[in-house]
Amino acid sequence: MFSKVHRRLTLLFTAFCIGILAVMSATYIMMSIRSIYKNALTRLESDTAVFETYLTNNSTISDDWLRNIQSNYNYSFYIYDNGNPLHFTHVNMTETAPELIAQLNEEHKEELEDMRDHWSVRRNVFSARHRMKKFNAGVIIRPGDNGFTVFYIIDSLVREKQQITTLLLSFGAVILLASAALFLFAWAFTKKLLRPIKESHEQQAHFIAAASHEIRNPVSTIISALDAMKDCEGKQQEEFADIARREGQRLTILTEDLLTLARSDNGSFTTELKPTELDTLVISCYEAFLAPSREKSIDLRITLPDDVPPTAPADAERIKQILSILLSNAVSYTPENGIIELSYTFDRNWHTISVADSGSGISDEDKKHVFERFYRADRSRESRSHFGLGLAIAKEITELHHGTIDVADSSLGGTEFILRLKNVPENNEQ
C-alpha cells in the first residue's frame, strides 16, 4: 500500500514541479523569441536606412556594391526598375523570391503606393509569413526620370531561427535534467515523508495484533472454564468459577490499560499538575507493596532524603500509577528472599525516584525495547498478570510530566528503573 502511495506522490510532486518549470520556461522562451524577432526587425530598419542614404547620394548602383552588401549583411537583394528585374536580380533570384515579392506587393499595396507618391527616396520595413515561414523585408523606392526603382531587401531570419532552435534545445535539455533531478528528489523526499506514517501504521498493526492475542488468551480460558462447569458439581464447579473470575479480572485490567494508551494516542490522556509531596507519595506506595513482598519473602527497603524536599508539580495519582507499575514488576521478577530498594532523592534540578531489585536483570538489547507496548523481555517467566503494557503507560505518564524514565543495571544484581521529575523552585510555584 505504501509503495503505491509513494509512487503516486512522487509522480504527482514531479509532475507539479515540472508543470511549473515548463510554464516558466515557455514564458521565457516566448519572450526571448519575440525579442529575437524584434531585434532582427530593428536591425533591418537600421540597415535599410544605411542603404537608403547610399541610394540617395549615388545615382548609379554597381554590381560590386550589391555583391558586397549581400555577403556582408546576409540579406537577399532584388531590384526592379519599372517592374522589371535587373540582371543582378535575375542572377540571384531564388525559386520562391517571385512569390514572396508578389505577396509583399499584394499585402502592403497601400503602403507601397503611398511611398511612390513622394518624389524622394522612401523606405519601409515589413514582417510577414510565406509558406508558414517568417521573414522580414525592407523596401526602398527611388524615383527616377522614367519611373521608379524598387529595392527589396529580404531577411529570411536564418540566424534567428538557428538561435531559436538552439534556445529550444537548451531549454529542452535543462527541463529533462531538471525532471530527472526532481524525480529523484521527490522519491527521496516522499519516502522520508511517509516513513513516520508507515512506522505508525506498522506500530498500530502490531498493537492490534498483540492486543488481540492478549485478549484471546483470557477469553479462551473463561470459555473453557464455563464449558467445564457444565460437567462438574460442587467444589470443582467453584474452582472453575474462580478461574473464570480471575481471567475476567485480567481482561478488565488489560482493557483499562488499552483504553489508557488509546487516550494517550488521541491526546485525551491528561494530567492535573499540582504541588505534590513526593516523599509522602513514595511512603504510600512502599506501604502498599509490603504485603505482596512479604508473601515472597522479599526484603522491600525504602530510602528517603534527610532534608525536607520541596513539592513537585505532579499529578499524584499518575505518579502513584508509575510507581505501582515499577514495584509490581520488581516483585514479579525478584526471586524469593530477594531485595527491592525504593529510593527518593532530590537536587536543584530534579526529583529522582528509583526502584532497584536483585532479580535476573534485563539484557542490553531488551533495555532498548522495554518501554514498547506488549514487549516482554522474558516471556517464559512473565507473570500472567502482566501484559507488557505497564512500562509503556509509565513512559506516557512521565512524558506528560516532562520528565524522564530510564532503565539500568542495579547494584543489587538485577534491574533499576529511574524516574526523574523536574524540580521547580518554591518561589515559582503557583
N, C-alpha and C positions, 0 to 999 in steps of 0.2 A: 504494500500500500504506500509506504513512504517513498519507495523508489519511483513509483509512478508520479507521486506528488512532486518529488524532487525534479524529475524530468520536466514536468509541466511548468513548474515555477521557473526553472532555468530557461526554457523556451520563451515563456511569457516575458521574463525580465529582459532577455536578449532581444526579443522582437520589439519590445517597447523602446529600449535604448537605441536599437538600430533605426527604428522609425524616426525618433527624434533626430538622430545623426543624419539620416537621409534627407529629412525636411530641411535641416540647416544647410547641408551640403548642396541640395538642389537650389535653395535660395541664393546661396553664394555663387553657384555656377551660373545661374540665370543673370545675376547682377554682373558677373565677370564677362559673360558673353555679350551682354548689352553694352558694357564698357568697351570691349574689344571692337565691336562693330562701330560704336560711336567714334572711337579714336581713329578707326580706318577712314570713316567719312570725313572727319576733321582734317586728317592728313591729306585726303584727296582735295578738299576745299583749298587748303594751303598750296598744294602743288598746282592746282588749276589756276590759282591766282598768279603763280610764277609764270606759267605758260601764257596766260593772258597778257602779262606785261611784255613778254618776248614778242608775241604776235602783234601787239600794239606798236612796238618800236621797230619791227622789221617787216618790210613789205614782201620779202621773199622768204621761203622756207626751204632749207637744204635737206636732202636725204640724210646727210651725216648727222645733222642736229636731231632729226627724228629717231634715227637708229640709236644715237647716244642716250637720249632721254628714255627711250623704250627699254634699253638694257639697264640703265641706272635706276629707273623708278619702278620697274616691274609692272608697267601698265601696257595695255594694248591700245594703239593709236589707229584711228580710222578717220580719213579726211575726205570730205565730199565737197566738190566745187559745183555749185548749182545743181546738186542732187546726183552728180556723177562721181564715182570713186576715183581718186588719183592712182597713179601707178604704184606708189608706196602702199596704198591700201589694198590693191589687188594682190600684191606680193605677200602681205602679212595677214590677209583675211583668213579667218578660221571658218570652219563649217557652220558654226552656229552664230557667227557675227552678224550676218544679214538679218536673221530673225530677231536677234537681240536689239539691233538698231531700229528695226521696224517697230518693235514693241515699245521702245523708248519714244519714238516719234508719235505713236498712237496714244500712249498713256499720258504723255506730257505735251500734248499738242498745243494747248493754250499757252503754257509757259514758253514754249519754243517760238510761237508766233509773236508773243509779246517781246521776246528778245530781238526778233527781226525788225520790229517797229522802230528800234533805235539805231541811228546811223553812227554807231560806235561799237567797238568790240565789247561783247557782253558774255557773261559766263553764268553757269548754274550747275549744281550737282544734284544727283538723284540717287535714291536707294530703291532697288526693285528686285523681283524674282523672275527667273527664266528657267523653265523646266524644273521647278522646285528648288532651284539653286539661287542663293542670294548673291547679288553683285552690286557694286556702286559704279556710277557713271558720271563723268564730268563732261559738260557740253560748252564749247566756246564757238560763238558765231561772230565772224568778222565780215563786215560789209565791204564790197568792192565795186568797181565801176560797172561790172557786168552781172552783179547779183551777190550771192552770199557764199562764203566758205565756212563749212561746219566741221569742227574738230570734235570727234568723240574719243574720250579718254576712259577706257574700260578697266576697272579693277575687279578681277574675278575673286578676290579675297582668298587666294590660295594660302598665303601665310597665316591669315587669321583663322582659317579653317583648320590648318595644321596645329595652330596654337590651341584652338578649342579642343581638338582631338586629344592632344597631349594633356590638357587640363582634365578632360573626362576620364582618360585612362589613369591619371594620377589619383583622382578622387575615387575612382573605382577600386584601385589597389588599396588606398587608405581605408575605404569602407570595408573591404574584405578582411584586411588585417585587424581593423577595429572590431569587426564582427567576431572573429576568432578569439581576440583578447576578451571581449565582453562575454562570450560564451564560457570561456574558462573561468573568468571572474564570477559570473553568475552561478556556475556549477559549484565552485568552492564556497561562495557566499551563502547560497541557499542550503547547501549541505550543513554549513555551520549554523545557519538559522534554524534548521529543522532538528538539529541534534538534541537540544533540550526537550523539544516536543516529543521526539522519538523516545528519549530516555524516560520521560514522564509517562508515555504510553506503555512502555515496557514495564516500568515500575507498577503502574496501575494493573496491567495484566497479571504480573507476578503477585501483586497484592490480592487480587480477586481469586487467583488460583490457590494461593496459600490459605486465604480465609475460607474458601470452600472446603479445602482439605481439613482444616481445623474444625470447622462446623460439622463436617460429615462424621468425624470420629465420635463425639458425644451423642449425636443424633442416632447413630448406628447402635451405640451401647444402650441408649434408652429404649430403642425399639426391641433390641434383643432381650433386655430385662423384662419388658412388658410381655413379650411373647412367652418368656419362660415362666412368668407368673401364672399363666393360664394352666400350666401342667403341674403346679405345686400348691401346697397349702401351708398354713401356719407360719413357722419360723422362717422357712425358706422363702416364702412369699414376701415376708418383711425384709429379708436380706436383698431380694431383687428390687423391692421398692426403694430401699436405701441407695442402691446403685443408681437407679433412675433419678432419684432426687439429687445425688451428688453430681451426676453428669448434667442435670438441669442447671445446677448452680454454676458449674463450669461454663456452660453455654451462656448463662447470664453475664458472667464476668467477661467472657470473650466478646459478647455483643456490646457491653459497655465500653470496652477498650476500642472496638471498631468504631463506635459512634464518636468517641473522643478523638480518634485520628481523623475521622471524616470531618468533624467540626474544625479541626486544625487545618485541614486541606482547603476548606471553603472560607476560612477566615472568621468563623463564628466562635472559635475556641479562644476565649479571652481570659484575662486575669484582672483582679482588682488589687492594685498595689497599695498597701498601707504600711505605716511604720510597724515593724514586727520584731519582737524579741526572739531572736533565733536560738538563744541558749535555752529558753523555756520550751520552744518547739522541739529542739533536739532531745531534751529530757523526756518530753511526752512520747516521742517515737521510741526512745530507749525502753521506757516502761512498757509500751505496748508489745514489744518483742521479747520481753524477758521470759514469758511463759513458753512460747514456741522454742526458744533457745534452750531452756532447761529440759524440754522433752527429749532433745538430742544430746543433752549433757554438754552443751556448748557454753563456753565462758564468754558472755557478752559484756564488754567493757565500754566505759564512756570517759572521754577526756574533754574538759571544759576550760576556758581561759580563767586565769586568776582575777583579772580585772573585769569590771562590768562592761560588757560590749555595747556599742551603740546600736540603736534599732536599724533595721534594714528595710528598704522599700520592697515589700514582697507580698504575695498572696499566700497567707499562712496555710490554707487548705491545699493549695497546689504544691507548696514545698513539702508538706507532710506526705503528699502523694508520691513525690520523688523519693523521699527517704524510706517510705514503706516499700517501694519497688526495690530499692537497693538492699534494704535489710532482709526482705523476703528472699531475694536471690542469694544473699550471703548465707542465710540459714539453710537454703536448699542445697547449696554447693559445699558447705562446710561439713566435714565428717564428724561423727560423734567424738566428744572430748576435744573438739577444736576450739578456736578462738576467733571472735569477731570484735573489732575495735571501731567504735563510733566516736569521732573526734570533731571538735569545733574550735577554730581559731579565727582571728581577725587581725588586720593591719589597716594602714591608712587607705588602702585602695580596695581591698577585697574581704568578704566574709567567706571562709573556706570550711566546708563540711566534708568529711571523708568517711567512707565505710570500707574497712580492710578485713580480709578473712585469711584463714590458714588452709583454704581448700586447695584443689589441684591446680588452680590458676588458669589463665587463658593464653593461648599461643599468640605470637606476634601477628600472624596472619588473621586470626579470629578477632584480634583487637580492632582491626580496620573495619569490621562489619558488625560489631556487637550492637550498634545503635540503629541498625537497619531493621525494618519491620519483618517479623516472623523469622529472624535469624537466631539460631541457637547454636552455640559453639560446640556443645557435646550432646547431641540428640539422644544418645543411648542412655545418658544419665540424667536427662532433664526430667524434672518433676512434671507430672501430668497437669499440675495446677498452673503451669507457665506455658504461654503460647508464643513467646518471642516478641511480644508487643510492649512489655513493660519499659525496657530501656528506650525504645523509640518514643514512647509517651514522655518519659523523663526528659529526653532531649528536647522535645517540642516545648514542654513547660519551661525548661531552662532558657531556651531562646526567646520565649515571651518575656522573660525577666532580664534579657540582655546579658545573661551570664554564660558560663561555660561548664561543661561536664566532660571529664576525661577518664580514661581507664589506664591503669599502670600495674606493674608487678608490686605486690605487697611485701613489706619487710617480714611479714609473718609466713611468707612462702606461697601465698595464694594471690588474690586479686584485690586491687584497691580502686574504688571509684571516687573521684574528687569533684565536688560541686563547688563552684565559685560564683558568688553574687557580688555585685558592685557595692562598695561602701560609700554612702552619701553622708558628708559631714552634717552634724545635727543642725547647724545654723542654716542649712539649705533645705532641711526637711519642711514639708508643708503639712 
